[in-house]
Amino acid sequence: MRTARYGRRLRMLADSADKKRRARYECPKCKKNSVKREGYAIWTCRSCGAKFTGGAYSFETGPGQSSKRMLGGVKNE
């Protein structure tokens, strides 16, 4: 990822996005802390091999979390 050249705030935002991109996340299937970013908005669990879509730099986005909460009460039968 290219770094921001000028401005403290831009450097801080770029650094936080880079840390989120490189972090490991918990897999929704196997519950292990082994989900890593494979490509733009594509996340793969290194343990069970499951692929997920998410945000560009973080596994879950704000709108995605709110839609999960809204659909949490609805069950498909």
Summary of the structure (lengths in Angstrom):
residues: 77
radius of gyration: 15.1
end to end distance: 43.9
largest distance: 54.1
contacts: 160
relative contact order: 0.12
helix: 32%
strand: 17%
